[in-house]
Amino acid sequence: MNVHAFTLAALFLATGAQFANAADGTINFNGELNEQTCTIAVDGVVTPAVATVTLPTISTGLLTSAGQAEGRTGFTIQLTNCVGPATTAAAFFNSGASVDPLTGNLLNMAGSAKNVQLQLIDAKGGAVIQAGNTNQRTKTTRNTIDASGAANMSYAVQYLATGATEAGTVTSSVTYNVDYQ
């Protein structure tokens, strides 16, 4: 009998504990799946191949203190052969190991230059893009997918000083997804 009483008491305490910790709130999640498909290219390099954007070589004398930006270089993500219900698209730049979690800028991962990051820009609207931040959905330009199923999404990247820069190479990368609406 003692074993049954002990088991019953343990079961009662275990189930009662879950009710003692009342929830503080509820979070609802919403999403959507669609049948949108497009051929995607960056400056003519069709995915899944890796595209490379080369920034100009500039003097460290142009990047002497935090916040200075130079060397803006444009690139275009082209959509073609789009099939599906979406009428607009924009790139969503993801967070990851190469992204500064505080600024959303790209870290100099394998380069030798010091005190420099790469900053993404919405070339049409001029807004700074913080990779990984969901505000991209409202702060970047939505690009119309035309009747032929094509869209050109214009972006730029530039050097951004985090302090007095030191000479060397700058290398980074970012992954992206196309956000269709």
C-alpha positions in Angstrom: 0.0 0.0 0.0 2.8 2.4 0.8 4.2 2.1 -2.7 0.8 2.9 -4.2 0.4 5.9 -1.9 3.9 7.2 -2.7 3.3 6.8 -6.4 -0.1 8.6 -6.2 1.5 11.4 -4.2 4.4 11.8 -6.7 1.9 11.9 -9.6 -0.3 14.5 -7.8 2.8 16.7 -7.1 4.1 16.4 -10.7 0.8 17.3 -12.3 0.1 20.1 -9.8 3.4 21.7 -10.5 2.4 22.5 -14.1 -0.6 24.5 -12.9 1.5 26.4 -10.4 3.5 28.0 -13.3 0.8 30.0 -15.1 1.5 31.3 -18.5 2.5 34.9 -18.9 1.3 35.3 -22.4 0.6 33.7 -25.8 2.4 34.0 -29.0 0.7 33.3 -32.3 2.7 32.5 -35.4 1.5 33.1 -39.0 3.1 32.2 -42.3 2.2 31.4 -45.8 3.4 28.9 -48.4 2.8 29.6 -52.1 3.7 28.1 -55.4 5.9 31.0 -56.5 8.9 30.0 -58.6 11.4 32.2 -60.4 14.9 31.9 -61.9 17.2 34.0 -59.7 20.5 35.6 -60.7 22.8 38.0 -59.1 24.5 40.3 -61.6 23.8 37.6 -64.2 25.1 34.7 -62.2 22.2 32.2 -61.9 21.7 30.5 -58.6 22.6 28.2 -57.0 26.0 29.4 -58.2 27.7 31.8 -55.8 27.9 35.4 -57.1 30.8 37.8 -56.2 30.5 41.6 -55.9 33.9 43.3 -55.9 34.1 46.7 -54.1 36.6 49.3 -55.2 40.0 49.5 -53.5 39.9 52.7 -51.3 42.3 54.4 -49.0 42.1 53.9 -45.2 42.3 57.7 -45.1 38.6 57.8 -46.2 37.6 55.6 -43.3 39.3 57.1 -40.2 36.4 57.0 -37.7 33.4 54.9 -36.8 30.4 55.5 -39.0 32.2 56.6 -42.1 31.0 54.8 -45.3 32.7 54.7 -48.7 33.0 52.6 -51.8 29.3 52.0 -52.5 28.9 49.3 -55.1 25.6 48.3 -56.7 24.4 44.8 -57.5 21.2 43.5 -58.9 19.2 40.4 -58.1 17.2 39.5 -61.2 14.1 37.4 -61.3 13.0 35.9 -64.5 10.5 33.2 -65.6 8.4 33.8 -62.5 5.3 31.7 -62.2 2.8 32.0 -59.3 0.5 34.4 -57.5 3.1 37.0 -56.3 3.1 40.5 -57.8 6.1 41.9 -55.8 9.4 40.6 -54.5 12.3 41.8 -52.3 15.4 40.1 -51.0 15.5 39.2 -47.4 19.2 39.0 -46.2 19.6 36.4 -43.5 21.5 36.5 -40.2 24.4 34.0 -39.8 28.0 33.7 -38.7 29.1 36.5 -41.1 26.5 39.0 -39.7 27.1 41.3 -36.7 24.1 40.6 -34.5 24.1 44.1 -33.1 24.2 46.1 -36.4 23.1 43.6 -39.1 26.3 44.6 -41.0 28.5 42.0 -42.6 31.7 41.1 -40.6 35.1 40.9 -42.3 35.4 37.2 -42.0 38.6 36.2 -43.8 40.2 39.5 -44.7 43.1 41.2 -43.0 41.7 44.8 -42.8 40.8 46.0 -39.4 37.8 48.0 -38.0 35.7 47.6 -41.1 32.4 46.0 -41.9 30.3 45.8 -45.0 26.9 47.5 -45.0 24.0 46.5 -47.3 21.8 49.3 -48.8 18.4 49.3 -50.6 19.6 51.0 -53.8 16.2 52.3 -54.7 15.1 53.6 -51.4 18.5 54.3 -49.8 17.7 52.5 -46.5 20.4 50.6 -44.7 19.5 46.9 -44.6 20.2 45.1 -41.3 20.7 41.5 -42.3 18.6 39.1 -40.2 16.3 41.9 -39.0 12.6 41.5 -39.9 12.3 45.3 -40.5 13.6 44.5 -44.0 10.1 43.6 -44.9 8.8 47.1 -44.4 12.0 49.2 -45.0 13.2 47.9 -48.3 11.7 48.5 -51.7 9.1 46.0 -53.0 9.9 45.3 -56.7 7.0 44.7 -59.1 7.1 41.4 -61.0 6.1 42.5 -64.5 3.8 40.7 -67.0 6.7 38.8 -68.4 7.5 37.3 -65.0 10.6 39.4 -64.4 11.8 41.9 -61.7 15.1 43.6 -61.0 15.9 44.2 -57.3 18.7 46.8 -56.9 20.9 46.8 -53.8 24.4 48.1 -52.9 27.2 47.3 -50.4 29.7 49.6 -49.0 32.6 49.7 -46.5 31.6 51.0 -43.1 34.3 51.9 -40.5 33.9 50.7 -37.0 37.0 52.8 -35.9 40.2 53.9 -37.6 40.6 51.3 -40.4 43.8 49.4 -41.0 44.8 48.3 -44.5 44.1 44.8 -45.8 41.5 42.7 -47.6 37.8 42.6 -46.8 35.9 39.4 -47.3 32.4 38.5 -46.3 29.2 36.9 -47.5 25.5 36.8 -46.8 22.7 34.4 -47.7 19.3 35.7 -48.8 15.8 34.5 -49.7 13.4 36.1 -52.0 10.3 37.4 -50.2 7.4 37.2 -52.5 4.1 39.0 -51.9 
